[in-house]
Every structure is written in C-alpha cells, then in structure tokens.
C-alpha cells in the first residue's frame, strides 16, 4: 500500500479519475452518432502538436491541445462538404495527423523527444501543470454537458429534427467536436494516443448493454470508466505494468464480463 503515499501516484490517480469522469460524458454522444473513430483521429493530430511543441521548446501538451482543437474544427468543415460521406472527413484527418506527426518526429531526431510518453501514456510523469490542465478541461466538459444535455440528446437522436426545431446544430456540432478534442489532448499523457479512444468508447459500450434511458446509460458509463481507471492504475502500480495499457485491458475485461453476465441472465430468464 506504500504506493498510495507517493506524490506521483496520487497525481496519477487524480488525473486518471478526472479523465475517467469526462471521457464517457463526451464519448456517449460520439458513440451514438457513430463517430467512434473520432477519438483516434484527434489523438494522432494531437501527437503532431506535441512533436511541434518539443521542436519549439514549449509546453508540448498545450500544443497538442491546440492541434486537436484545430483538427476538430477542420473535421466539421469537411463533414459539411461531404454530407453523404461523413466518415471521409475522419479518414482524411487521420491520415493528415499521422503524416504530420511522422514528419515532425523526423525533424526532431536531434532533440530530446520522448515519443513513447505520448504514444503509450505516462501517467506517473503528470506534473502539477498537467493536472491543472486536466482539471480545467474536466470542468469545461461538465459545464458543457450540464448546460446543453437536452440539445445534445436531440442532436444525437436526429440531427435533421434538431435543425427543424431551431437548434443551432452547426454550433453544437463544432462545440461537441471541440470538447472531444480537449478530452483527447489531455488524456494522451495518461493512456497514450494509441489507446485514448478506448476511454471514450469502451465504458459507453458496456453501459449501452445494461443501461436503460439516456441519463442512466451516461451514469453507468461514468461508473464503468472510473472503476476501470482506478482498478487499472492500482494493478499497474502493484505489478509495475504500463498504466495506460492496464487501464484499457481492465475496461475490456469489464465489458466482456458484462456481456457474459447479460447473456447468462437472459438464458436464466428463458429457462424459468
């Protein structure tokens, strides 16, 4: 239990729990709109920003956040250009983000660039500045969802109906994409760019299999997310495992256990 008294582990726990809270809140709207790959796209673009931050000798996570927001805005522009092929915008930005990141990493070969820290996550290296940034984004996400939950629900359910009802669908789409970009950009140091979308999708997938009603599903998704983050971080601390990978694998085990329990419960009711 000595790890709980370590300052770095306490910061890791707090940062992980904050990410575990906000990721499924945004992720639910993303998943229900069939944009689950948006997280991966924004993560790759954010890594390009991190690389530029290293090259410029400035705060890499701040550059990653800015790049992710710009990518989110670009995706919305492309979605309006290709309305019948909405997923095309995600494919284009994914390719562009990966290409830019590879070029910037090549340019930075002579610099001290710890790429793995952002690709696979390094939650134990969270600084106080990183933690304040995560807390600020968490507050922004909570306020956004609290203020526009009904509008976002209608937008997710039927965008055309939301437009007819007079809702500012374009502004809401942009705001939701920006919120997703903020979540992804601050989460890459916790679980890594290669795994960050898992925090936005796996808890939602588990909650959709057991939750009834939009509000209850969202609450269950947060519980799954927080449980997976807390369990994964504790296991990684005790057994010296990669924190990000352990968290994601824990969430996958929780999802599989939920699906199995649901299947067994269905068979039990059928045999009564």
ZAMI-684385 format. One record per residue (C-alpha): residue number from 1; residue in one letter; chain; x, y, z. Coordinates in nm, 4 decimals. Example, Ala and Ser with C-alpha at 12.3 -4.5 7.8 and 13.67 -1.06 7.14 Angstrom:
2
<resi = 1; resn = A; chain = A; px = 1.2300; py = -0.4500; pz = 0.7800>
<resi = 2; resn = S; chain = A; px = 1.3670; py = -0.1060; pz = 0.7140>
//
This chain:
272
<resi = 1; resn = X; chain = A; px = 0.0000; py = 0.0000; pz = 0.0000>
<resi = 2; resn = X; chain = A; px = 0.3057; py = 0.2295; pz = 0.0061>
<resi = 3; resn = X; chain = A; px = 0.2339; py = 0.3467; pz = -0.3495>
<resi = 4; resn = X; chain = A; px = -0.0701; py = 0.5413; pz = -0.2267>
<resi = 5; resn = X; chain = A; px = 0.1601; py = 0.7673; pz = -0.0237>
<resi = 6; resn = X; chain = A; px = 0.3713; py = 0.8584; pz = -0.3259>
<resi = 7; resn = X; chain = A; px = 0.3049; py = 1.2059; pz = -0.4618>
<resi = 8; resn = X; chain = A; px = 0.3432; py = 1.0903; pz = -0.8223>
<resi = 9; resn = X; chain = A; px = 0.0898; py = 0.8097; pz = -0.7730>
<resi = 10; resn = X; chain = A; px = -0.1564; py = 1.0452; pz = -0.6044>
<resi = 11; resn = X; chain = A; px = -0.1327; py = 1.2816; pz = -0.9019>
<resi = 12; resn = X; chain = A; px = -0.1765; py = 0.9839; pz = -1.1346>
<resi = 13; resn = X; chain = A; px = -0.4903; py = 0.8717; pz = -0.9515>
<resi = 14; resn = X; chain = A; px = -0.6408; py = 1.2189; pz = -0.9513>
<resi = 15; resn = X; chain = A; px = -0.5617; py = 1.2745; pz = -1.3192>
<resi = 16; resn = X; chain = A; px = -0.6945; py = 0.9316; pz = -1.4125>
<resi = 17; resn = X; chain = A; px = -1.0194; py = 0.9791; pz = -1.2207>
<resi = 18; resn = X; chain = A; px = -1.0756; py = 1.3188; pz = -1.3833>
<resi = 19; resn = X; chain = A; px = -1.0242; py = 1.1671; pz = -1.7288>
<resi = 20; resn = X; chain = A; px = -1.2455; py = 0.8745; pz = -1.6304>
<resi = 21; resn = X; chain = A; px = -1.5198; py = 1.1217; pz = -1.5456>
<resi = 22; resn = X; chain = A; px = -1.5182; py = 1.3367; pz = -1.8578>
<resi = 23; resn = X; chain = A; px = -1.4243; py = 1.0875; pz = -2.1299>
<resi = 24; resn = X; chain = A; px = -1.7510; py = 0.8852; pz = -2.1268>
<resi = 25; resn = X; chain = A; px = -1.9614; py = 1.2029; pz = -2.0976>
<resi = 26; resn = X; chain = A; px = -1.8368; py = 1.3167; pz = -2.4362>
<resi = 27; resn = X; chain = A; px = -1.7898; py = 0.9613; pz = -2.5603>
<resi = 28; resn = X; chain = A; px = -2.1585; py = 0.8771; pz = -2.5274>
<resi = 29; resn = X; chain = A; px = -2.2574; py = 1.1431; pz = -2.7786>
<resi = 30; resn = X; chain = A; px = -1.9702; py = 1.0427; pz = -3.0078>
<resi = 31; resn = X; chain = A; px = -2.0596; py = 0.6723; pz = -2.9998>
<resi = 32; resn = X; chain = A; px = -2.4321; py = 0.7251; pz = -3.0531>
<resi = 33; resn = X; chain = A; px = -2.3543; py = 0.9422; pz = -3.3545>
<resi = 34; resn = X; chain = A; px = -2.1421; py = 0.6586; pz = -3.4976>
<resi = 35; resn = X; chain = A; px = -1.8232; py = 0.8627; pz = -3.4787>
<resi = 36; resn = X; chain = A; px = -1.6292; py = 0.6260; pz = -3.2532>
<resi = 37; resn = X; chain = A; px = -1.3096; py = 0.6705; pz = -3.4563>
<resi = 38; resn = X; chain = A; px = -1.3089; py = 1.0455; pz = -3.3926>
<resi = 39; resn = X; chain = A; px = -1.1007; py = 0.9927; pz = -3.0794>
<resi = 40; resn = X; chain = A; px = -0.8252; py = 0.8146; pz = -3.2718>
<resi = 41; resn = X; chain = A; px = -0.8181; py = 1.0890; pz = -3.5325>
<resi = 42; resn = X; chain = A; px = -0.7879; py = 1.3672; pz = -3.2782>
<resi = 43; resn = X; chain = A; px = -0.5251; py = 1.1707; pz = -3.0855>
<resi = 44; resn = X; chain = A; px = -0.2998; py = 1.1336; pz = -3.3904>
<resi = 45; resn = X; chain = A; px = -0.3330; py = 1.5030; pz = -3.4668>
<resi = 46; resn = X; chain = A; px = -0.2644; py = 1.5905; pz = -3.1048>
<resi = 47; resn = X; chain = A; px = 0.0594; py = 1.3910; pz = -3.1175>
<resi = 48; resn = X; chain = A; px = 0.1660; py = 1.6059; pz = -3.4132>
<resi = 49; resn = X; chain = A; px = 0.1102; py = 1.9110; pz = -3.1938>
<resi = 50; resn = X; chain = A; px = 0.3142; py = 1.7521; pz = -2.9156>
<resi = 51; resn = X; chain = A; px = 0.6008; py = 1.6983; pz = -3.1598>
<resi = 52; resn = X; chain = A; px = 0.5861; py = 2.0626; pz = -3.2674>
<resi = 53; resn = X; chain = A; px = 0.5872; py = 2.1664; pz = -2.9028>
<resi = 54; resn = X; chain = A; px = 0.9081; py = 1.9701; pz = -2.8472>
<resi = 55; resn = X; chain = A; px = 1.0652; py = 2.1316; pz = -3.1540>
<resi = 56; resn = X; chain = A; px = 0.9640; py = 2.4781; pz = -3.0380>
<resi = 57; resn = X; chain = A; px = 1.0875; py = 2.4106; pz = -2.6854>
<resi = 58; resn = X; chain = A; px = 0.7470; py = 2.4978; pz = -2.5404>
<resi = 59; resn = X; chain = A; px = 0.4742; py = 2.3137; pz = -2.3462>
<resi = 60; resn = X; chain = A; px = 0.4083; py = 2.0016; pz = -2.5631>
<resi = 61; resn = X; chain = A; px = 0.0686; py = 1.9182; pz = -2.4110>
<resi = 62; resn = X; chain = A; px = -0.0529; py = 2.2715; pz = -2.4797>
<resi = 63; resn = X; chain = A; px = 0.0497; py = 2.2408; pz = -2.8453>
<resi = 64; resn = X; chain = A; px = -0.1224; py = 1.9031; pz = -2.8622>
<resi = 65; resn = X; chain = A; px = -0.4425; py = 2.0566; pz = -2.7287>
<resi = 66; resn = X; chain = A; px = -0.4313; py = 2.3378; pz = -2.9844>
<resi = 67; resn = X; chain = A; px = -0.3717; py = 2.0942; pz = -3.2728>
<resi = 68; resn = X; chain = A; px = -0.6573; py = 1.8701; pz = -3.1590>
<resi = 69; resn = X; chain = A; px = -0.8984; py = 2.1651; pz = -3.1469>
<resi = 70; resn = X; chain = A; px = -0.7915; py = 2.2782; pz = -3.4956>
<resi = 71; resn = X; chain = A; px = -0.8386; py = 1.9212; pz = -3.6237>
<resi = 72; resn = X; chain = A; px = -1.1884; py = 1.9096; pz = -3.4712>
<resi = 73; resn = X; chain = A; px = -1.2818; py = 2.2316; pz = -3.6498>
<resi = 74; resn = X; chain = A; px = -1.1369; py = 2.1012; pz = -3.9766>
<resi = 75; resn = X; chain = A; px = -1.3369; py = 1.7780; pz = -3.9438>
<resi = 76; resn = X; chain = A; px = -1.6597; py = 1.9767; pz = -3.9095>
<resi = 77; resn = X; chain = A; px = -1.5762; py = 2.1747; pz = -4.2234>
<resi = 78; resn = X; chain = A; px = -1.5081; py = 1.8539; pz = -4.4174>
<resi = 79; resn = X; chain = A; px = -1.8269; py = 1.6921; pz = -4.2829>
<resi = 80; resn = X; chain = A; px = -2.0301; py = 1.9761; pz = -4.4314>
<resi = 81; resn = X; chain = A; px = -1.8503; py = 1.9351; pz = -4.7647>
<resi = 82; resn = X; chain = A; px = -1.9128; py = 1.5577; pz = -4.7760>
<resi = 83; resn = X; chain = A; px = -2.2516; py = 1.5224; pz = -4.6061>
<resi = 84; resn = X; chain = A; px = -2.3195; py = 1.1803; pz = -4.7576>
<resi = 85; resn = X; chain = A; px = -1.9757; py = 1.0514; pz = -4.6588>
<resi = 86; resn = X; chain = A; px = -1.9287; py = 1.1861; pz = -4.3059>
<resi = 87; resn = X; chain = A; px = -1.6647; py = 0.9250; pz = -4.2192>
<resi = 88; resn = X; chain = A; px = -1.4469; py = 1.0549; pz = -4.5057>
<resi = 89; resn = X; chain = A; px = -1.3541; py = 1.3629; pz = -4.3019>
<resi = 90; resn = X; chain = A; px = -1.2250; py = 1.1398; pz = -4.0224>
<resi = 91; resn = X; chain = A; px = -1.0189; py = 0.9307; pz = -4.2648>
<resi = 92; resn = X; chain = A; px = -0.8621; py = 1.2419; pz = -4.4192>
<resi = 93; resn = X; chain = A; px = -0.7702; py = 1.3962; pz = -4.0843>
<resi = 94; resn = X; chain = A; px = -0.6342; py = 1.0666; pz = -3.9503>
<resi = 95; resn = X; chain = A; px = -0.4006; py = 1.0361; pz = -4.2466>
<resi = 96; resn = X; chain = A; px = -0.3005; py = 1.4017; pz = -4.2239>
<resi = 97; resn = X; chain = A; px = -0.2355; py = 1.3840; pz = -3.8495>
<resi = 98; resn = X; chain = A; px = -0.0207; py = 1.0714; pz = -3.8764>
<resi = 99; resn = X; chain = A; px = 0.1732; py = 1.2123; pz = -4.1731>
<resi = 100; resn = X; chain = A; px = 0.2430; py = 1.5433; pz = -3.9987>
<resi = 101; resn = X; chain = A; px = 0.3461; py = 1.3674; pz = -3.6764>
<resi = 102; resn = X; chain = A; px = 0.5901; py = 1.1414; pz = -3.8617>
<resi = 103; resn = X; chain = A; px = 0.7483; py = 1.4382; pz = -4.0420>
<resi = 104; resn = X; chain = A; px = 0.7835; py = 1.6398; pz = -3.7207>
<resi = 105; resn = X; chain = A; px = 0.9315; py = 1.3437; pz = -3.5337>
<resi = 106; resn = X; chain = A; px = 1.1821; py = 1.3022; pz = -3.8170>
<resi = 107; resn = X; chain = A; px = 1.2796; py = 1.6685; pz = -3.7879>
<resi = 108; resn = X; chain = A; px = 1.3200; py = 1.6245; pz = -3.4138>
<resi = 109; resn = X; chain = A; px = 1.5653; py = 1.3362; pz = -3.4210>
<resi = 110; resn = X; chain = A; px = 1.8344; py = 1.5575; pz = -3.2762>
<resi = 111; resn = X; chain = A; px = 1.6109; py = 1.6766; pz = -2.9942>
<resi = 112; resn = X; chain = A; px = 1.5211; py = 1.5095; pz = -2.6652>
<resi = 113; resn = X; chain = A; px = 1.1747; py = 1.3923; pz = -2.7706>
<resi = 114; resn = X; chain = A; px = 1.0196; py = 1.1219; pz = -2.5550>
<resi = 115; resn = X; chain = A; px = 0.7714; py = 0.9924; pz = -2.8133>
<resi = 116; resn = X; chain = A; px = 0.6641; py = 0.6836; pz = -2.6183>
<resi = 117; resn = X; chain = A; px = 0.5433; py = 0.9041; pz = -2.3330>
<resi = 118; resn = X; chain = A; px = 0.2654; py = 1.0357; pz = -2.5563>
<resi = 119; resn = X; chain = A; px = 0.2058; py = 0.7320; pz = -2.7752>
<resi = 120; resn = X; chain = A; px = 0.1599; py = 0.4853; pz = -2.4891>
<resi = 121; resn = X; chain = A; px = 0.0920; py = 0.7200; pz = -2.1988>
<resi = 122; resn = X; chain = A; px = 0.2992; py = 0.8087; pz = -1.8953>
<resi = 123; resn = X; chain = A; px = 0.0552; py = 0.8942; pz = -1.6196>
<resi = 124; resn = X; chain = A; px = 0.3223; py = 0.8715; pz = -1.3486>
<resi = 125; resn = X; chain = A; px = 0.5000; py = 1.1714; pz = -1.5061>
<resi = 126; resn = X; chain = A; px = 0.1993; py = 1.4015; pz = -1.4726>
<resi = 127; resn = X; chain = A; px = 0.3163; py = 1.7382; pz = -1.3440>
<resi = 128; resn = X; chain = A; px = 0.1087; py = 1.9800; pz = -1.1399>
<resi = 129; resn = X; chain = A; px = 0.0697; py = 2.1936; pz = -1.4523>
<resi = 130; resn = X; chain = A; px = -0.0634; py = 1.8901; pz = -1.6421>
<resi = 131; resn = X; chain = A; px = -0.3043; py = 1.8198; pz = -1.3574>
<resi = 132; resn = X; chain = A; px = -0.4381; py = 2.1743; pz = -1.3584>
<resi = 133; resn = X; chain = A; px = -0.4926; py = 2.1479; pz = -1.7335>
<resi = 134; resn = X; chain = A; px = -0.6823; py = 1.8188; pz = -1.6909>
<resi = 135; resn = X; chain = A; px = -0.8933; py = 1.9728; pz = -1.4129>
<resi = 136; resn = X; chain = A; px = -0.9754; py = 2.2756; pz = -1.6282>
<resi = 137; resn = X; chain = A; px = -1.0858; py = 2.0602; pz = -1.9212>
<resi = 138; resn = X; chain = A; px = -1.2931; py = 1.8411; pz = -1.6870>
<resi = 139; resn = X; chain = A; px = -1.4752; py = 2.1485; pz = -1.5562>
<resi = 140; resn = X; chain = A; px = -1.5392; py = 2.2720; pz = -1.9117>
<resi = 141; resn = X; chain = A; px = -1.6816; py = 1.9329; pz = -2.0170>
<resi = 142; resn = X; chain = A; px = -1.9051; py = 1.9086; pz = -1.7099>
<resi = 143; resn = X; chain = A; px = -2.0452; py = 2.2576; pz = -1.7680>
<resi = 144; resn = X; chain = A; px = -2.0974; py = 2.1898; pz = -2.1388>
<resi = 145; resn = X; chain = A; px = -2.2868; py = 1.8649; pz = -2.0823>
<resi = 146; resn = X; chain = A; px = -2.4898; py = 2.0121; pz = -1.7961>
<resi = 147; resn = X; chain = A; px = -2.5952; py = 2.3184; pz = -1.9965>
<resi = 148; resn = X; chain = A; px = -2.6633; py = 2.1526; pz = -2.3320>
<resi = 149; resn = X; chain = A; px = -2.7578; py = 1.7942; pz = -2.2403>
<resi = 150; resn = X; chain = A; px = -3.1095; py = 1.8169; pz = -2.3863>
<resi = 151; resn = X; chain = A; px = -2.9919; py = 1.9856; pz = -2.7054>
<resi = 152; resn = X; chain = A; px = -2.7130; py = 1.7324; pz = -2.7499>
<resi = 153; resn = X; chain = A; px = -2.9570; py = 1.4474; pz = -2.6924>
<resi = 154; resn = X; chain = A; px = -3.1859; py = 1.5744; pz = -2.9696>
<resi = 155; resn = X; chain = A; px = -2.8875; py = 1.6362; pz = -3.1970>
<resi = 156; resn = X; chain = A; px = -2.7671; py = 1.2797; pz = -3.1370>
<resi = 157; resn = X; chain = A; px = -3.1133; py = 1.1321; pz = -3.1836>
<resi = 158; resn = X; chain = A; px = -3.1957; py = 1.3109; pz = -3.5100>
<resi = 159; resn = X; chain = A; px = -2.9868; py = 1.5988; pz = -3.6424>
<resi = 160; resn = X; chain = A; px = -3.2455; py = 1.6941; pz = -3.9049>
<resi = 161; resn = X; chain = A; px = -3.5184; py = 1.7117; pz = -3.6410>
<resi = 162; resn = X; chain = A; px = -3.2924; py = 1.9239; pz = -3.4225>
<resi = 163; resn = X; chain = A; px = -3.2360; py = 2.1623; pz = -3.7129>
<resi = 164; resn = X; chain = A; px = -3.6100; py = 2.1864; pz = -3.7815>
<resi = 165; resn = X; chain = A; px = -3.6693; py = 2.2542; pz = -3.4115>
<resi = 166; resn = X; chain = A; px = -3.4497; py = 2.5604; pz = -3.4437>
<resi = 167; resn = X; chain = A; px = -3.1421; py = 2.4347; pz = -3.2611>
<resi = 168; resn = X; chain = A; px = -2.8045; py = 2.5735; pz = -3.3738>
<resi = 169; resn = X; chain = A; px = -2.6885; py = 2.2338; pz = -3.4995>
<resi = 170; resn = X; chain = A; px = -2.3726; py = 2.3673; pz = -3.6630>
<resi = 171; resn = X; chain = A; px = -2.2570; py = 2.5388; pz = -3.3444>
<resi = 172; resn = X; chain = A; px = -2.3449; py = 2.2335; pz = -3.1353>
<resi = 173; resn = X; chain = A; px = -2.1543; py = 2.0023; pz = -3.3695>
<resi = 174; resn = X; chain = A; px = -1.8485; py = 2.2253; pz = -3.3530>
<resi = 175; resn = X; chain = A; px = -1.8709; py = 2.2555; pz = -2.9740>
<resi = 176; resn = X; chain = A; px = -1.9038; py = 1.8785; pz = -2.9295>
<resi = 177; resn = X; chain = A; px = -1.6050; py = 1.8149; pz = -3.1553>
<resi = 178; resn = X; chain = A; px = -1.4007; py = 2.0727; pz = -2.9649>
<resi = 179; resn = X; chain = A; px = -1.4933; py = 1.9084; pz = -2.6330>
<resi = 180; resn = X; chain = A; px = -1.3824; py = 1.5729; pz = -2.7739>
<resi = 181; resn = X; chain = A; px = -1.0563; py = 1.7329; pz = -2.8849>
<resi = 182; resn = X; chain = A; px = -0.9944; py = 1.8738; pz = -2.5376>
<resi = 183; resn = X; chain = A; px = -1.0581; py = 1.5360; pz = -2.3739>
<resi = 184; resn = X; chain = A; px = -0.8319; py = 1.3508; pz = -2.6159>
<resi = 185; resn = X; chain = A; px = -0.5473; py = 1.6013; pz = -2.5961>
<resi = 186; resn = X; chain = A; px = -0.5234; py = 1.5933; pz = -2.2160>
<resi = 187; resn = X; chain = A; px = -0.5724; py = 1.2169; pz = -2.1999>
<resi = 188; resn = X; chain = A; px = -0.2840; py = 1.1195; pz = -2.4272>
<resi = 189; resn = X; chain = A; px = -0.0313; py = 1.1560; pz = -2.1458>
<resi = 190; resn = X; chain = A; px = -0.2469; py = 0.9323; pz = -1.9266>
<resi = 191; resn = X; chain = A; px = -0.3319; py = 0.6405; pz = -2.1573>
<resi = 192; resn = X; chain = A; px = -0.1441; py = 0.7385; pz = -2.4739>
<resi = 193; resn = X; chain = A; px = -0.2552; py = 0.8389; pz = -2.8209>
<resi = 194; resn = X; chain = A; px = -0.2857; py = 0.4768; pz = -2.9328>
<resi = 195; resn = X; chain = A; px = -0.5332; py = 0.3932; pz = -2.6549>
<resi = 196; resn = X; chain = A; px = -0.7118; py = 0.7170; pz = -2.5746>
<resi = 197; resn = X; chain = A; px = -1.0276; py = 0.6471; pz = -2.7739>
<resi = 198; resn = X; chain = A; px = -1.0833; py = 0.3364; pz = -2.5585>
<resi = 199; resn = X; chain = A; px = -1.1722; py = 0.5580; pz = -2.2623>
<resi = 200; resn = X; chain = A; px = -1.4375; py = 0.7299; pz = -2.4739>
<resi = 201; resn = X; chain = A; px = -1.5918; py = 0.4160; pz = -2.6205>
<resi = 202; resn = X; chain = A; px = -1.5498; py = 0.1021; pz = -2.4053>
<resi = 203; resn = X; chain = A; px = -1.7343; py = 0.2336; pz = -2.0955>
<resi = 204; resn = X; chain = A; px = -2.0138; py = 0.3547; pz = -2.3228>
<resi = 205; resn = X; chain = A; px = -2.0303; py = 0.0143; pz = -2.4936>
<resi = 206; resn = X; chain = A; px = -2.0628; py = -0.1558; pz = -2.1548>
<resi = 207; resn = X; chain = A; px = -2.3283; py = 0.0875; pz = -2.0350>
<resi = 208; resn = X; chain = A; px = -2.5337; py = 0.0513; pz = -2.3532>
<resi = 209; resn = X; chain = A; px = -2.5653; py = -0.3214; pz = -2.2837>
<resi = 210; resn = X; chain = A; px = -2.7137; py = -0.2685; pz = -1.9363>
<resi = 211; resn = X; chain = A; px = -2.8453; py = 0.0865; pz = -1.9168>
<resi = 212; resn = X; chain = A; px = -3.1997; py = 0.1904; pz = -1.9959>
<resi = 213; resn = X; chain = A; px = -3.2601; py = 0.5513; pz = -2.0797>
<resi = 214; resn = X; chain = A; px = -3.0128; py = 0.8156; pz = -2.1881>
<resi = 215; resn = X; chain = A; px = -2.9387; py = 0.9592; pz = -1.8438>
<resi = 216; resn = X; chain = A; px = -2.8959; py = 0.6202; pz = -1.6778>
<resi = 217; resn = X; chain = A; px = -2.6703; py = 0.4978; pz = -1.9579>
<resi = 218; resn = X; chain = A; px = -2.4483; py = 0.8028; pz = -1.9141>
<resi = 219; resn = X; chain = A; px = -2.4245; py = 0.7474; pz = -1.5384>
<resi = 220; resn = X; chain = A; px = -2.3401; py = 0.3787; pz = -1.5820>
<resi = 221; resn = X; chain = A; px = -2.0724; py = 0.4675; pz = -1.8400>
<resi = 222; resn = X; chain = A; px = -1.9050; py = 0.7009; pz = -1.5892>
<resi = 223; resn = X; chain = A; px = -1.9132; py = 0.4277; pz = -1.3220>
<resi = 224; resn = X; chain = A; px = -1.7529; py = 0.1773; pz = -1.5604>
<resi = 225; resn = X; chain = A; px = -1.4907; py = 0.4306; pz = -1.6622>
<resi = 226; resn = X; chain = A; px = -1.3973; py = 0.5313; pz = -1.3081>
<resi = 227; resn = X; chain = A; px = -1.3912; py = 0.1685; pz = -1.1945>
<resi = 228; resn = X; chain = A; px = -1.1677; py = 0.0673; pz = -1.4842>
<resi = 229; resn = X; chain = A; px = -0.9284; py = 0.3585; pz = -1.4336>
<resi = 230; resn = X; chain = A; px = -0.8982; py = 0.3075; pz = -1.0583>
<resi = 231; resn = X; chain = A; px = -0.8536; py = -0.0710; pz = -1.0847>
<resi = 232; resn = X; chain = A; px = -0.6106; py = -0.0443; pz = -1.3756>
<resi = 233; resn = X; chain = A; px = -0.3920; py = 0.2140; pz = -1.2048>
<resi = 234; resn = X; chain = A; px = -0.3763; py = 0.0188; pz = -0.8793>
<resi = 235; resn = X; chain = A; px = -0.2872; py = -0.3046; pz = -1.0619>
<resi = 236; resn = X; chain = A; px = -0.0203; py = -0.1279; pz = -1.2671>
<resi = 237; resn = X; chain = A; px = 0.1244; py = 0.0270; pz = -0.9517>
<resi = 238; resn = X; chain = A; px = 0.1466; py = -0.3034; pz = -0.7639>
<resi = 239; resn = X; chain = A; px = 0.2786; py = -0.5102; pz = -1.0545>
<resi = 240; resn = X; chain = A; px = 0.4832; py = -0.2419; pz = -1.2309>
<resi = 241; resn = X; chain = A; px = 0.2827; py = -0.2608; pz = -1.5545>
<resi = 242; resn = X; chain = A; px = 0.2166; py = 0.0014; pz = -1.8209>
<resi = 243; resn = X; chain = A; px = -0.0616; py = 0.2158; pz = -1.6658>
<resi = 244; resn = X; chain = A; px = -0.2425; py = 0.3085; pz = -1.9878>
<resi = 245; resn = X; chain = A; px = -0.2471; py = -0.0446; pz = -2.1248>
<resi = 246; resn = X; chain = A; px = -0.3540; py = -0.1883; pz = -1.7897>
<resi = 247; resn = X; chain = A; px = -0.6458; py = 0.0555; pz = -1.7669>
<resi = 248; resn = X; chain = A; px = -0.7680; py = -0.0275; pz = -2.1166>
<resi = 249; resn = X; chain = A; px = -0.7349; py = -0.4036; pz = -2.0649>
<resi = 250; resn = X; chain = A; px = -0.9260; py = -0.3695; pz = -1.7382>
<resi = 251; resn = X; chain = A; px = -1.2070; py = -0.1893; pz = -1.9202>
<resi = 252; resn = X; chain = A; px = -1.2161; py = -0.4617; pz = -2.1859>
<resi = 253; resn = X; chain = A; px = -1.2391; py = -0.7326; pz = -1.9177>
<resi = 254; resn = X; chain = A; px = -1.5237; py = -0.5390; pz = -1.7553>
<resi = 255; resn = X; chain = A; px = -1.7027; py = -0.5148; pz = -2.0914>
<resi = 256; resn = X; chain = A; px = -1.6639; py = -0.8871; pz = -2.1604>
<resi = 257; resn = X; chain = A; px = -1.7821; py = -0.9740; pz = -1.8093>
<resi = 258; resn = X; chain = A; px = -2.0869; py = -0.7501; pz = -1.8563>
<resi = 259; resn = X; chain = A; px = -2.1786; py = -0.9093; pz = -2.1884>
<resi = 260; resn = X; chain = A; px = -2.1313; py = -1.2587; pz = -2.0442>
<resi = 261; resn = X; chain = A; px = -2.3431; py = -1.1779; pz = -1.7373>
<resi = 262; resn = X; chain = A; px = -2.6161; py = -1.0343; pz = -1.9590>
<resi = 263; resn = X; chain = A; px = -2.6155; py = -1.3466; pz = -2.1773>
<resi = 264; resn = X; chain = A; px = -2.6327; py = -1.5798; pz = -1.8757>
<resi = 265; resn = X; chain = A; px = -2.9102; py = -1.3721; pz = -1.7238>
<resi = 266; resn = X; chain = A; px = -3.1067; py = -1.3951; pz = -2.0487>
<resi = 267; resn = X; chain = A; px = -3.0696; py = -1.7739; pz = -2.0554>
<resi = 268; resn = X; chain = A; px = -3.1780; py = -1.7961; pz = -1.6908>
<resi = 269; resn = X; chain = A; px = -3.4949; py = -1.5982; pz = -1.7598>
<resi = 270; resn = X; chain = A; px = -3.5669; py = -1.8057; pz = -2.0731>
<resi = 271; resn = X; chain = A; px = -3.5416; py = -2.1321; pz = -1.8755>
<resi = 272; resn = X; chain = A; px = -3.7729; py = -2.0255; pz = -1.5938>
//
